[in-house]
Structure formats: structure tokens, C-alpha cells
């Protein structure tokens, strides 16, 4: 529909479009993907390093003394989910902590899957003192699931999310999370697409993520 309007450039935010689909568009106009890395199309993607960002989140929990850290991942076919899980595993490995498959539950990036993940973890009978959720939406669901089971955050269990959605600061307790620099991602996308429309071969930057520490994490007791 946009191509029929004779646009000069295309910016796609997130989604699941493949390299082949993006190349079809970029063969007609300059095209970028924002907030996602498309395998084989990275030179046209603007994103954060999801592996290092997830490693940062997990390392924060390790620094607080947590050793049994559960992970609620996103969809197994989504590149962001794969990389965030890799970052979680990388942080454990670097700290000399053996990962336990029973502490990893696959979600789907939606709140309800966070609630279900808590039930799954508890039903396995495994011990854990912290949870790293692959996005804030699932972290909200995790918080609800823990509340229903009488598990306090952060007194009994620490919780970290990913994205720093506006609502994260108003969760009870306020959520410790990884901030994606949305404004900077947008600015970088605009800068690169305008340059390419002018025929200038500008390569996008990989932007850094930031750990936002709030009240959902505490020293392991």
C-alpha cells in the first residue's frame, strides 16, 4: 500500500519480515528495520545488542547474589528472544554458574505467558530466587503470577524485565528493566534513511542498552 503511494523510503519497526521480503522492498526504495536485527540484512537494521543487554540484566541479578535465576524467554522463532536467551546463558557461564534447563520457560512476549511461566516453574518443583523476563509485558504477568502465589517481590524473589515500557515505572514494585533507547533508535533511523534517499552510503549504528534499577530487585537473602 505504501509503495503505491510512491514513497521515497521505508522504515519497518520490529515485526517478522524476512530478509527476502525486506530485500524486495529495498530493491525499490531505501528500506530499514528498526528495533530488530534481520539475519543477513544487518547493514539495514538499527537495533541494540540484545545479547549484551540480556547479559547486563542477568549480571545485575548475579551481582546481587542470585545463583538460581529463571528465564522467561519470548517466542523461540523470534531473533530478539534467541539473542536475549543467549545473553542470559552467557552471563551465567561467565559467572561460573551452570545453567539449568528446568529454569527456562518459553513465553510469547505477552502478559498471560508470564503468568503461565510462574505456574510452570513452580510445578517443576525447582528452586530459584530471581526471574529475568525477556520483555516487560511478560514481567507484568510474572508479577501477577507471583502475587497469586503469595510470593513477594523483591523480598522473596527478584524480577527483571526488558524494554522499559512507560508502565514499568508504575508496577508494584517499580520494575528493574533494560531500557531500549526508543528516541535514539528513531533519530538514527531518520538520519540514515534521509541520507540514503540522497544517495549517501550511511551505515547505521548499534545502540547501547541501559539497565534501569528500580525496586523489583534486591540482594539475595
C-alpha positions as CSV (number, residue, x, y, z in Angstrom):
1,X,0.0,0.0,0.0
2,X,2.8,2.4,0.9
3,X,4.7,1.6,-2.3
4,X,1.6,2.5,-4.4
5,X,1.8,6.0,-2.8
6,X,5.3,6.4,-4.3
7,X,7.2,6.8,-1.0
8,X,10.9,7.7,-1.0
9,X,11.9,5.4,1.8
10,X,10.5,2.7,4.2
11,X,11.1,2.2,7.9
12,X,9.7,-1.0,9.4
13,X,9.5,-1.2,13.2
14,X,10.0,-4.7,14.7
15,X,7.8,-7.4,13.1
16,X,8.7,-10.7,11.5
17,X,9.5,-9.7,7.9
18,X,12.3,-11.9,6.5
19,X,15.5,-10.8,4.7
20,X,13.9,-11.8,1.3
21,X,10.8,-9.7,2.0
22,X,12.9,-6.7,3.1
23,X,15.2,-7.0,0.0
24,X,12.1,-6.9,-2.2
25,X,11.2,-3.5,-0.7
26,X,14.8,-2.2,-0.6
27,X,15.2,-3.0,-4.3
28,X,12.7,-0.3,-5.0
29,X,13.3,2.3,-2.2
30,X,15.8,2.6,0.7
31,X,14.4,0.4,3.5
32,X,15.4,0.0,7.1
33,X,14.3,-2.3,10.0
34,X,14.2,-0.7,13.5
35,X,14.4,-2.5,16.9
36,X,15.2,-5.8,15.3
37,X,18.2,-7.5,13.6
38,X,17.3,-9.4,10.5
39,X,19.8,-12.2,9.8
40,X,21.7,-11.3,6.6
41,X,20.2,-7.9,6.5
42,X,22.1,-6.3,9.4
43,X,23.5,-3.4,7.4
44,X,20.0,-2.1,7.1
45,X,18.9,-2.7,10.7
46,X,19.0,-0.3,13.6
47,X,18.9,-2.1,17.0
48,X,20.5,-2.7,20.3
49,X,22.8,-5.6,21.1
50,X,20.3,-7.9,22.6
51,X,22.9,-10.4,23.7
52,X,24.9,-7.9,25.7
53,X,21.7,-6.2,27.1
54,X,20.3,-9.5,28.4
55,X,23.8,-10.3,29.8
56,X,23.7,-7.0,31.6
57,X,20.2,-7.8,33.1
58,X,21.3,-11.3,34.3
59,X,24.7,-10.0,35.6
60,X,22.7,-7.5,37.7
61,X,21.0,-10.4,39.5
62,X,24.3,-12.3,39.8
63,X,25.9,-9.2,41.4
64,X,23.0,-9.2,44.0
65,X,24.0,-12.8,45.0
66,X,21.4,-14.7,43.0
67,X,22.6,-18.1,41.6
68,X,19.3,-19.8,40.7
69,X,18.0,-17.4,38.1
70,X,15.0,-18.4,36.0
71,X,14.4,-17.0,32.5
72,X,11.1,-16.5,30.7
73,X,12.0,-16.3,27.1
74,X,10.0,-14.9,24.2
75,X,8.9,-17.0,21.1
76,X,11.6,-19.5,20.1
77,X,11.4,-18.3,16.5
78,X,12.0,-14.6,17.2
79,X,15.6,-13.3,16.8
80,X,15.3,-11.0,19.8
81,X,14.2,-13.9,22.0
82,X,17.0,-16.1,20.8
83,X,19.6,-13.4,21.5
84,X,18.2,-12.4,24.9
85,X,18.3,-16.1,25.9
86,X,21.9,-16.3,24.7
87,X,22.8,-13.2,26.8
88,X,21.2,-14.8,29.9
89,X,23.2,-18.0,29.3
90,X,26.4,-16.0,28.6
91,X,26.2,-14.2,31.9
92,X,25.7,-17.5,33.8
93,X,28.7,-19.0,32.0
94,X,30.9,-16.1,32.7
95,X,30.0,-16.2,36.4
96,X,30.7,-20.0,36.5
97,X,27.0,-20.8,37.1
98,X,25.8,-24.0,35.4
99,X,22.5,-23.2,33.5
100,X,19.6,-25.5,34.4
101,X,17.1,-26.2,31.5
102,X,14.3,-26.5,34.1
103,X,14.7,-22.8,35.0
104,X,13.9,-21.7,31.4
105,X,10.3,-21.4,30.2
106,X,9.3,-20.2,26.8
107,X,6.7,-17.4,26.7
108,X,5.3,-15.5,23.7
109,X,6.1,-11.8,24.8
110,X,2.5,-11.4,26.1
111,X,1.5,-10.8,29.7
112,X,-0.5,-14.1,30.1
113,X,2.5,-16.1,29.2
114,X,4.3,-14.6,32.2
115,X,1.5,-15.8,34.5
116,X,1.7,-19.2,33.0
117,X,5.5,-19.3,33.2
118,X,5.3,-18.8,37.0
119,X,2.9,-21.8,37.3
120,X,5.2,-23.9,35.1
121,X,8.3,-23.1,37.1
122,X,6.6,-23.8,40.4
123,X,5.1,-27.0,39.1
124,X,8.6,-28.3,38.3
125,X,9.5,-28.1,42.0
126,X,12.8,-26.3,41.2
127,X,14.2,-23.6,43.5
128,X,15.0,-20.1,42.2
129,X,15.4,-16.7,43.7
130,X,15.2,-14.4,40.7
131,X,13.5,-14.2,37.3
132,X,14.7,-12.5,34.1
133,X,11.8,-12.0,31.7
134,X,12.6,-11.3,28.0
135,X,10.2,-8.3,27.9
136,X,8.3,-6.1,30.3
137,X,4.9,-7.4,29.2
138,X,5.8,-10.9,30.4
139,X,7.4,-9.4,33.6
140,X,4.0,-7.9,34.4
141,X,2.4,-11.3,34.1
142,X,5.2,-12.9,36.2
143,X,4.5,-10.3,38.9
144,X,0.8,-11.2,38.9
145,X,1.6,-14.9,39.0
146,X,3.9,-14.5,42.0
147,X,1.3,-12.3,43.8
148,X,-1.3,-15.0,43.4
149,X,1.1,-17.5,45.0
150,X,1.9,-15.2,47.9
151,X,5.5,-14.7,46.7
152,X,6.7,-11.1,47.4
153,X,8.9,-9.0,45.1
154,X,11.7,-8.3,45.9
155,X,11.6,-9.7,49.5
156,X,11.2,-13.3,48.3
157,X,12.2,-13.1,44.7
158,X,13.8,-10.5,42.4
159,X,12.4,-9.7,39.0
160,X,14.0,-8.0,35.9
161,X,12.2,-7.1,32.6
162,X,13.3,-5.8,29.2
163,X,12.2,-2.7,27.3
164,X,11.5,-0.1,30.0
165,X,7.9,0.5,28.9
166,X,6.3,3.6,30.5
167,X,4.2,1.3,32.7
168,X,7.3,-0.4,34.1
169,X,8.0,2.5,36.5
170,X,4.4,2.2,37.9
171,X,4.3,-1.5,38.5
172,X,4.2,-2.5,42.2
173,X,7.1,-2.6,43.0
174,X,8.6,-0.4,40.1
175,X,10.3,-2.8,37.7
176,X,14.0,-3.1,37.2
177,X,14.5,-3.4,33.5
178,X,16.6,-2.9,30.4
179,X,15.9,0.4,28.6
180,X,15.8,0.4,24.8
181,X,16.6,3.9,23.7
182,X,13.4,4.3,21.6
183,X,14.0,8.0,20.8
184,X,17.6,7.4,19.7
185,X,16.5,4.5,17.6
186,X,14.0,6.7,15.8
187,X,16.6,9.5,15.4
188,X,19.1,7.1,13.9
189,X,16.5,5.7,11.6
190,X,15.6,9.1,10.3
191,X,19.2,10.1,9.8
192,X,20.1,7.0,7.9
193,X,17.0,6.9,5.7
194,X,17.3,10.6,4.7
195,X,21.0,10.1,3.9
196,X,20.2,7.1,1.7
197,X,17.4,8.8,-0.1
198,X,20.1,11.4,-1.0
199,X,22.3,8.6,-2.2
200,X,24.8,8.8,0.7
201,X,26.0,5.3,1.8
202,X,25.5,5.7,5.6
203,X,25.7,2.6,7.8
204,X,23.5,2.5,11.0
205,X,25.0,2.2,14.5
206,X,24.3,-0.5,17.0
207,X,23.0,1.4,20.0
208,X,23.8,0.7,23.7
209,X,21.1,-0.5,26.1
210,X,20.9,0.7,29.7
211,X,20.0,-1.1,33.0
212,X,17.3,0.9,34.9
213,X,17.4,-0.2,38.5
214,X,14.2,0.2,40.4
215,X,12.6,-1.7,43.3
216,X,11.9,-5.2,42.0
217,X,15.4,-6.5,42.7
218,X,17.2,-6.9,46.0
219,X,20.2,-8.7,47.5
220,X,19.6,-12.4,47.8
221,X,18.9,-13.5,51.3
